[in-house]
Amino acid sequence: MKIMAIDLKVTDDKTLLLHSDFGEKACKIVLDKITSTNTDYPGETIEINFEGIKMMDASFADYFILGLQRHLFHYTNKFFVVTHMSLDVKYNIEAAVWHDVGYNSLNLPLLCFDRDGFEVLGYIEPKLHDTFSLLYNYESISALYAAAVLNITHNNACVRLKKIYNLRLLEKKEIIDSHGMTHLYSWPRLHE
């Protein structure tokens, strides 16, 4: 599901997303839209597109983006991606994410996509980040491949990829062929 932030109409000037009250209102609008469409298929990506947004402050980002992310985290089959942010909007989202570290027991990193590709905002363990970074060069990876490239055991690679998947940063697809079963990890699918 793709949501255009500019279409939320929570303020008079829809290109300015300011204040926590409006962030909370926007979060409720999107959550209502998600529950009313009743689409609950595995691997669904909720994409919030910030194209056309001139400014957003960190308090709006906290109540809107992080509030939405905390709600969606409890659905094991949903991914959350923030896309097409200006540098100012990205800066304030990142400020909200880092402010949230330590205050919220989930401490969730946020997956973003812009012209440079996917990126994680917030804290992710260095070993997990190394594993996550392998996807910058490939469409998908397996634990076997990650183990070979990172020179770690297959079991260690499996644990790392599962942790990244559990943070809702990567999709997991089960492949069964004549060699047995394997999991392929890839970026969440974005909407056109």
N, C-alpha and C positions, 0 to 999 in steps of 0.2 A: 504494500500500500504506500503510495507516494502522497505526501502532504506538502503543499506549498505554504510556507510560513506567511507569505504575503496575503494569502487568502483567509487567514484566521480572523481578521477584522476585530481585534480586541482593543485597538486604539483608533483615534480619529485619523491619524496619519499611519496607514498600515505599513509604511516602510521603516517606522521607528518602533522598536519593541523594548519598552522601558518599564521598570518597576515590577516588584514581586507579585503584586495583586493581579496585574495583567498576565504575568507568567503563569500564575495558578489558574486563571481563567482559560488561557490557551491550552494548558495541560488537560483540563476538564473537557474542552471542546474536542481535542484529539482522542482522548480516551473514550468519549461518547461515540465518536465516529468509528473507532476500532470495534467497539462492542456492538454497535448497530449494524455494521456490515456483516458481522458474524462469519468472517473468514478465518478459519483456524486450521490451515493446512501446514504440514511440516515445512520448516525452512522459510516461512514468511518473513520478509524484511519490511520493517516500518522505516520509511525514509522520510526525513524532514529536510526539505530543500529550502535553503535560505537565499535563493536567487532573488535579487531586487530589494533585499533588506539593507538599508543604509546603516542602521545602528541598532545595537542591542546591548543592554547593560548586563553586568554579571548577575544581578539579582533576578532579572527576567530569565536568564539562562538557568539559574539555579532552580527556580520553581517550575519552569517549563521543561527544559531538556532533561535535567537530572531527575526531576519529579516523574517525568514520563519514563525515563530509563529504569528507575526503581520499580515502577509498576510493571513494566514489560519484562523485567528480569525474572519475575516469578512464572512466566510462561516459558517452559523449556524449549519450545519450538519457534520462538520469535527472535529476530535479530533487529537491532536498532542502529541506524546509521544517519549521521548528520552530513548533509552535502551542500556544495556550492556556497560556501561562506566567504564573505569579504575578509580581508586581514583583520579589520577592527572587530567584526563579529566573532571570528575565530579566537582572537585574543581574549575577549570577554567570556566566551565559552570555556576556554582553557583556565581562566582565572576562577570560574565557578567550579570546575572539576577539581582543581588543586585545593581550593578552599574546602571542598567537600571531604577530602582525604582527612581522616581522623575524626570527623564529625559524624560520618555515616558508617555503620558497621560493614556495609557492602563494599565500600571503596572500589567502585566499578570504573575501569578505564572506559573511555568513550571512543567508538570507532567513527572516523570521519573520512569523507571522500571529497577531493577537490581536483583541480587540474593536474596536480602532481601524483594523484592516486590515493590509495588508502593510507591512513595514518592513525595512530592511537594517541589520544590525549589523556593524560593522567598517568598514574603509576602502574607499571607492569614489571614483574621480576625480571632482572637482566637476562637470566637463562631463558625465560619465556620469550623475551623480546628477540633474542638471537634466533630462536626457533621460528617465531612469527615472521621475522625479516626474510626468511627463505622464500616466502610467497611473493616477494617483490619481483622475483625473476621467473616465477612459474605460475601457471594457472591453478595447479593443485599440487599437493605433496602428500606423501605417505610417511608413516613412522619409519619405515625401512630406509627411505630416501633421507629423511632428517637425521637418522642415526649415522648414516654413511658420511654425509656432508659435515655434520658437527662432531664427528668422531666420538660418539657416545653409544651406549648400549641401546638396543631396540626397545627394551622395556622403558628406559629413561625417556626416549623419544615419544613413546606412547603416552606416558604420564604427562609430559610437557604439552603435547597436542591436545590431550583431553582437558587439561587445565585451561588452555586457551579457548577451546570450544565451550567449556563451562562458563567462561567469562562472556560468551556470546560475541566473540570477535571473529570466529571462523565457522563456516558450515562444515558438517561432516556427512559424507556419503559412504554407505556400505557397498562394497563391490564383492561379488561372489563369482569366481570363475573356476577353471580347472585346477588352479594352484591353491585354491582355498578362499578365505575371506580376508579382505583388507579394508581399511578406512582411508578415504581420500579427504583431505581438508582443503578448503578453498574459501575465497572471499564470499560474503553474502551477495546474493544477486540483487542488483539495483534495477530500478524501473526506468524505462526509456523516457 
